[in-house]
């Protein structure tokens, strides 16, 4: 929640619509009917519409896509346990070859696909990456569509800019490509992206506390409400003993910290929106997903902090098919900003320890390298 008042959010793109393991391309090539592998760009349904319709259906059914994966073996090992609940180990989907995390809307797409199929591993590969890793995708397997977002400048726009002396305007576009879960592959090395192992709460709590401290955000404990005040730029949450489960305190803190990343001195989102407005609902969507991404990164089971906003989110998504793409992108950036600050603080501590032990520059570099933040794959930068 934000307070606006005085208080008492990898591989080369391919053209498949649905990948099938047979030749590395969707069945039927470019002239196949939409949905079966290819299809003319003009007859292909809008990817924004397809994804948004799927998210809306989940929300209407009472399932929240950035939380629901933890109700099934969507990732992690059988019988694995994440902090805050029994079941699979929370984690972000990763490219199994590069170990890079997917981001933005691709997190939701891959979580949903893993949930539907009951896959327990968080690793994904393109058809060619599976071969490069020494294995292959099993014949008949259908891939999961993810997206790559970028911008290009049309030649006509470049010409207009040259003639007028103005700036050329770029156009946003989405490119689809297909990935397969490692459970759909065979012959892969045994050590390719091992299954995540759940850490005990006593080991995760210090990491979560360090992330809060590394954020540099003015953080206050007190009162009976959790909120971020954008004007004064501070986060306030009740003390831990006010929560029935200690881990819920961290979930709440992460939600408010994600709001704080929108401050003009950080990621610069528009936070000047009144309670109950559509812009307010959009920012809450960013903080909800950002908190879920942070929790998953640390092995904490995400939960819904503001289920009462589902109606408002549905209204926003029904009006704008790109809203979930933008929100997921902003949520990834919010989580990444906080994780990067934490990694930088860890690297500084490691360097200080190395210097104190007289290990030299090489040891400092090695220690710092261990604390580098996960490098996000640019498979799925959402359109802003």
C-alpha positions as CSV (number, residue, x, y, z in Angstrom):
1,X,0.0,0.0,0.0
2,X,1.1,3.5,-0.7
3,X,0.1,6.6,1.3
4,X,-0.7,9.7,-0.6
5,X,-2.2,11.2,2.5
6,X,-1.0,11.9,6.0
7,X,-0.9,8.5,7.7
8,X,-2.1,7.8,11.4
9,X,4.2,-2.1,-5.9
10,X,19.0,-16.2,-24.4
11,X,18.2,-17.6,-27.5
12,X,17.6,-16.1,-30.9
13,X,13.9,-15.1,-31.4
14,X,12.0,-17.5,-33.6
15,X,8.7,-17.3,-35.4
16,X,6.8,-20.2,-33.8
17,X,3.4,-19.7,-32.4
18,X,3.6,-23.2,-30.8
19,X,6.9,-25.0,-30.9
20,X,6.9,-28.7,-31.5
21,X,10.0,-30.9,-31.3
22,X,10.5,-32.4,-34.7
23,X,12.7,-30.2,-36.8
24,X,13.3,-27.3,-34.4
25,X,10.5,-25.2,-36.0
26,X,6.8,-25.3,-35.4
27,X,5.0,-27.9,-37.5
28,X,3.8,-26.5,-40.9
29,X,6.4,-23.7,-41.2
30,X,5.3,-20.2,-41.9
31,X,2.2,-21.0,-43.8
32,X,0.6,-23.2,-41.2
33,X,-2.6,-22.2,-39.5
34,X,-2.2,-20.0,-36.4
35,X,-1.6,-21.9,-33.2
36,X,0.0,-24.8,-34.9
37,X,3.4,-23.4,-35.7
38,X,3.9,-20.3,-37.7
39,X,1.1,-18.5,-39.5
40,X,1.0,-15.3,-41.3
41,X,1.7,-12.3,-39.1
42,X,-1.6,-10.7,-40.3
43,X,-3.7,-13.7,-39.2
44,X,-1.9,-14.4,-36.0
45,X,-3.9,-13.2,-32.9
46,X,-2.3,-10.3,-31.0
47,X,0.2,-11.7,-28.4
48,X,-0.9,-8.9,-26.0
49,X,-4.5,-10.1,-26.3
50,X,-3.6,-13.8,-25.9
51,X,-1.6,-13.3,-22.8
52,X,-3.9,-10.8,-21.2
53,X,-6.9,-13.0,-21.8
54,X,-5.1,-15.8,-20.1
55,X,-4.2,-13.7,-17.0
56,X,-7.8,-12.3,-16.8
57,X,-9.2,-15.9,-16.9
58,X,-6.9,-16.9,-14.0
59,X,-7.9,-13.8,-11.9
60,X,-11.6,-14.4,-12.7
61,X,-11.2,-18.0,-11.4
62,X,-9.7,-16.7,-8.2
63,X,-6.1,-17.7,-9.1
64,X,-3.3,-15.2,-9.0
65,X,-0.7,-16.1,-11.6
66,X,2.3,-14.8,-9.6
67,X,1.3,-16.7,-6.5
68,X,-0.6,-19.8,-7.7
69,X,2.4,-21.7,-9.0
70,X,3.4,-22.6,-5.5
71,X,0.2,-24.7,-5.0
72,X,1.7,-27.3,-7.3
73,X,5.1,-28.7,-8.3
74,X,5.8,-25.8,-10.6
75,X,9.4,-25.7,-9.6
76,X,11.7,-27.3,-7.1
77,X,12.1,-30.9,-6.1
78,X,9.3,-33.3,-5.0
79,X,8.5,-32.7,-1.4
80,X,10.6,-29.5,-1.4
81,X,9.7,-26.8,1.0
82,X,9.9,-23.1,0.6
83,X,9.9,-20.7,3.6
84,X,6.4,-19.9,4.5
85,X,4.7,-23.1,3.3
86,X,5.2,-26.7,2.3
87,X,5.6,-27.7,-1.3
88,X,8.0,-26.8,-4.1
89,X,10.9,-24.6,-3.6
90,X,10.1,-21.0,-4.8
91,X,12.4,-19.9,-7.6
92,X,12.4,-17.8,-10.8
93,X,12.5,-19.7,-14.2
94,X,16.0,-19.7,-15.7
95,X,17.6,-20.5,-18.9
96,X,19.2,-23.9,-18.2
97,X,22.2,-23.3,-20.4
98,X,23.1,-19.8,-19.2
99,X,21.5,-19.8,-15.7
100,X,20.1,-16.4,-16.4
101,X,16.7,-15.7,-14.9
102,X,13.8,-14.8,-17.2
103,X,12.1,-11.5,-16.5
104,X,8.8,-9.6,-16.8
105,X,5.9,-11.3,-18.4
106,X,8.0,-14.4,-19.3
107,X,8.1,-15.3,-15.6
108,X,4.3,-15.5,-15.5
109,X,4.2,-17.4,-18.8
110,X,6.8,-20.0,-17.7
111,X,5.4,-20.4,-14.2
112,X,1.9,-21.0,-15.7
113,X,3.2,-23.6,-18.2
114,X,5.2,-25.4,-15.5
115,X,2.2,-25.5,-13.3
116,X,-0.2,-26.8,-16.0
117,X,2.2,-29.6,-16.9
118,X,3.5,-30.4,-13.4
119,X,7.1,-29.9,-14.3
120,X,9.3,-29.7,-11.2
121,X,12.5,-28.1,-12.7
122,X,12.9,-24.4,-13.3
123,X,15.2,-24.7,-16.3
124,X,14.2,-23.9,-19.9
125,X,16.0,-24.2,-23.3
126,X,15.3,-23.5,-26.9
127,X,15.4,-26.4,-29.3
128,X,18.9,-25.5,-30.4
129,X,20.2,-25.0,-26.9
130,X,19.0,-28.5,-25.9
131,X,21.2,-29.9,-28.8
132,X,24.1,-27.6,-27.9
133,X,23.9,-29.0,-24.3
134,X,24.3,-32.5,-25.6
135,X,20.7,-33.6,-25.5
136,X,17.5,-33.0,-27.4
137,X,13.8,-32.2,-27.0
138,X,11.7,-35.3,-27.1
139,X,9.7,-35.8,-30.3
140,X,6.1,-34.6,-30.0
141,X,6.8,-32.2,-27.1
142,X,5.2,-28.8,-27.5
143,X,7.1,-25.7,-26.3
144,X,6.1,-22.7,-24.3
145,X,5.9,-19.3,-26.0
146,X,7.9,-16.5,-24.5
147,X,8.5,-13.0,-25.9
148,X,11.3,-10.7,-26.7
149,X,10.5,-7.0,-26.7
150,X,12.5,-4.3,-28.5
151,X,12.1,-1.2,-30.6
152,X,13.1,-0.3,-34.1
153,X,13.0,2.9,-36.2
154,X,11.3,2.6,-39.6
155,X,13.2,4.0,-42.6
156,X,10.4,6.5,-43.3
157,X,10.7,7.8,-39.8
158,X,14.5,8.2,-40.2
159,X,13.9,10.1,-43.4
160,X,11.4,12.4,-41.8
161,X,13.8,13.1,-39.0
162,X,16.6,13.9,-41.4
163,X,14.4,16.3,-43.3
164,X,12.9,18.0,-40.3
165,X,15.9,18.0,-38.1
166,X,13.9,16.3,-35.4
167,X,14.3,13.1,-33.5
168,X,13.3,9.8,-35.1
169,X,10.6,8.0,-33.2
170,X,11.1,4.3,-32.6
171,X,8.3,1.7,-32.7
172,X,7.9,-1.0,-30.1
173,X,7.4,-4.6,-31.1
174,X,7.2,-8.1,-29.7
175,X,8.9,-11.2,-31.1
176,X,7.7,-14.7,-30.1
177,X,10.0,-17.6,-29.6
178,X,9.7,-21.1,-28.1
179,X,11.4,-22.7,-25.1
180,X,11.1,-26.2,-23.6
181,X,11.3,-27.2,-20.0
182,X,14.2,-29.5,-19.2
183,X,11.6,-32.1,-18.3
184,X,10.7,-32.2,-22.0
185,X,14.3,-33.0,-22.9
186,X,16.4,-36.1,-22.9
187,X,20.2,-36.7,-22.9
188,X,21.0,-33.5,-21.1
189,X,23.9,-33.6,-18.6
190,X,22.9,-34.5,-15.1
191,X,24.4,-31.3,-13.7
192,X,22.5,-28.9,-16.0
193,X,20.8,-26.4,-13.7
194,X,20.3,-28.6,-10.6
195,X,17.0,-28.4,-8.8
196,X,16.9,-25.7,-6.2
197,X,17.3,-26.8,-2.6
198,X,15.2,-25.2,0.1
199,X,17.1,-23.3,2.7
200,X,15.9,-23.3,6.3
201,X,14.3,-20.1,7.5
202,X,17.2,-19.3,9.8
203,X,19.4,-18.9,6.7
204,X,17.0,-16.9,4.6
205,X,16.1,-14.4,7.3
206,X,19.6,-12.8,7.5
207,X,19.6,-12.5,3.7
208,X,16.2,-10.8,3.7
209,X,17.3,-8.5,6.5
210,X,20.5,-7.6,4.5
211,X,18.4,-6.8,1.4
212,X,16.3,-4.4,3.4
213,X,19.4,-2.7,4.8
214,X,21.1,-2.5,1.4
215,X,18.1,-0.8,-0.2
216,X,19.1,2.5,1.4
217,X,15.4,3.4,1.7
218,X,14.4,5.2,4.9
219,X,12.9,2.2,6.8
220,X,10.8,2.7,9.9
221,X,9.1,0.2,12.2
222,X,6.0,1.2,14.2
223,X,2.3,1.8,14.1
224,X,-0.3,-0.7,12.9
225,X,-0.2,0.0,9.1
226,X,2.3,-0.9,6.4
227,X,2.8,1.8,3.7
228,X,5.2,3.7,1.6
229,X,5.0,7.5,1.7
230,X,6.2,8.8,-1.7
231,X,6.3,12.4,-0.7
232,X,8.5,11.9,2.4
233,X,10.1,8.8,0.8
234,X,10.0,6.3,3.6
235,X,8.6,2.9,4.3
236,X,6.9,2.1,7.5
237,X,5.7,-1.3,8.7
238,X,4.4,-2.6,12.1
239,X,6.9,-4.6,14.3
240,X,7.4,-8.2,13.5
241,X,5.5,-9.5,16.6
242,X,2.4,-8.0,15.1
243,X,2.4,-10.7,12.4
244,X,1.1,-14.2,13.0
245,X,3.9,-15.6,10.9
246,X,7.3,-13.9,10.9
247,X,7.8,-14.5,7.2
248,X,4.7,-12.4,6.5
249,X,6.6,-9.4,7.8
250,X,9.2,-9.9,5.1
251,X,6.5,-10.3,2.4
252,X,4.9,-7.1,3.5
253,X,8.3,-5.2,3.6
254,X,9.2,-6.4,0.1
255,X,5.8,-5.1,-1.2
256,X,6.4,-1.7,0.3
257,X,10.1,-1.6,-0.8
258,X,8.9,-2.3,-4.4
259,X,6.7,0.8,-4.2
260,X,9.7,2.8,-3.0
261,X,11.7,1.9,-6.1
262,X,9.3,4.1,-8.0
263,X,10.7,7.2,-6.4
264,X,12.2,9.7,-8.8
265,X,15.6,9.1,-7.4
266,X,15.4,5.4,-8.2
267,X,13.3,4.0,-11.1
268,X,11.0,7.1,-11.5
269,X,7.5,5.6,-11.8
270,X,4.5,7.8,-11.5
271,X,3.4,7.5,-7.9
272,X,1.2,10.6,-7.8
273,X,-2.1,8.8,-8.1
274,X,-5.1,8.8,-5.7
275,X,-6.4,5.8,-3.8
276,X,-9.0,3.9,-5.8
277,X,-7.8,5.2,-9.2
278,X,-6.8,3.0,-12.1
279,X,-3.2,4.3,-11.8
280,X,-3.2,3.4,-8.1
281,X,-4.3,-0.2,-9.1
282,X,-1.6,-0.3,-11.7
283,X,1.1,0.6,-9.2
284,X,-0.3,-2.0,-6.7
285,X,0.0,-4.6,-9.5
286,X,3.7,-3.7,-9.9
287,X,4.3,-4.0,-6.2
288,X,2.4,-7.3,-5.9
289,X,4.4,-8.9,-8.7
290,X,7.7,-7.3,-7.7
291,X,7.3,-8.7,-4.1
292,X,6.5,-12.1,-5.6
293,X,9.6,-12.0,-7.8
294,X,11.7,-11.0,-4.8
295,X,10.2,-13.7,-2.6
296,X,10.9,-16.3,-5.2
297,X,14.5,-15.1,-5.6
298,X,15.1,-15.7,-1.9
299,X,13.1,-18.9,-1.5
300,X,10.1,-17.4,0.2
301,X,6.7,-18.5,-0.9
302,X,4.9,-15.5,-2.4
303,X,1.4,-14.5,-1.2
304,X,-1.2,-12.0,-2.3
305,X,-1.0,-8.9,-0.1
306,X,-4.0,-7.1,-1.5
307,X,-6.5,-9.6,-2.8
308,X,-9.2,-6.9,-2.5
309,X,-7.5,-5.2,-5.6
310,X,-8.3,-8.1,-7.9
311,X,-11.4,-6.4,-9.2
312,X,-9.5,-3.2,-9.9
313,X,-6.7,-5.2,-11.7
314,X,-9.3,-6.9,-13.9
315,X,-10.8,-3.6,-14.9
316,X,-7.3,-2.3,-15.9
317,X,-6.4,-5.4,-17.8
318,X,-9.7,-5.5,-19.7
319,X,-9.2,-1.9,-20.9
320,X,-5.5,-2.3,-21.9
321,X,-4.0,-5.5,-23.3
322,X,-0.5,-4.1,-22.7
323,X,-1.0,-3.3,-19.0
324,X,0.1,-6.7,-17.7
325,X,3.2,-6.5,-19.9
326,X,4.2,-3.1,-18.5
327,X,3.4,-4.0,-15.0
328,X,5.4,-7.2,-15.1
329,X,8.3,-5.4,-16.7
330,X,8.2,-2.7,-14.0
331,X,7.9,-5.4,-11.3
332,X,11.1,-7.1,-12.6
333,X,13.0,-3.9,-12.7
334,X,11.9,-3.1,-9.1
335,X,13.0,-6.5,-7.9
336,X,16.2,-6.3,-9.8
337,X,17.0,-2.9,-8.4
338,X,16.7,-4.2,-4.9
339,X,18.6,-7.4,-5.6
340,X,21.4,-5.5,-7.3
341,X,21.8,-3.2,-4.3
342,X,22.0,-6.2,-2.1
343,X,24.6,-7.9,-4.3
344,X,26.7,-4.7,-4.4
345,X,26.6,-4.5,-0.6
346,X,27.7,-8.2,-0.4
347,X,30.5,-7.6,-2.8
348,X,31.7,-4.7,-0.7
349,X,31.7,-6.8,2.5
350,X,33.5,-9.6,0.7
351,X,36.2,-7.1,-0.5
352,X,36.6,-5.7,3.0
353,X,37.0,-9.2,4.5
354,X,39.6,-10.1,1.8
355,X,41.5,-6.9,2.4
356,X,41.5,-7.5,6.1
357,X,42.8,-11.0,5.7
358,X,45.5,-9.7,3.3
359,X,44.4,-12.0,0.5
360,X,45.2,-9.5,-2.2
361,X,43.4,-8.1,-5.2
362,X,42.9,-11.5,-6.9
363,X,41.0,-12.9,-3.8
364,X,39.0,-9.7,-3.6
365,X,37.9,-10.1,-7.2
366,X,37.0,-13.7,-6.7
367,X,34.9,-12.9,-3.6
368,X,33.2,-10.0,-5.3
369,X,32.4,-12.2,-8.3
370,X,30.6,-14.6,-6.1
371,X,28.2,-11.8,-5.0
372,X,27.4,-10.5,-8.5
373,X,23.7,-10.1,-9.1
374,X,21.9,-12.5,-11.4
375,X,22.2,-11.3,-15.0
376,X,18.7,-11.0,-16.4
377,X,18.2,-12.5,-19.8
378,X,16.9,-9.9,-22.2
379,X,14.4,-12.5,-23.4
380,X,11.3,-10.6,-22.4
381,X,12.0,-6.9,-21.9
382,X,8.4,-5.7,-21.8
383,X,7.3,-2.8,-23.9
384,X,6.9,0.4,-21.9
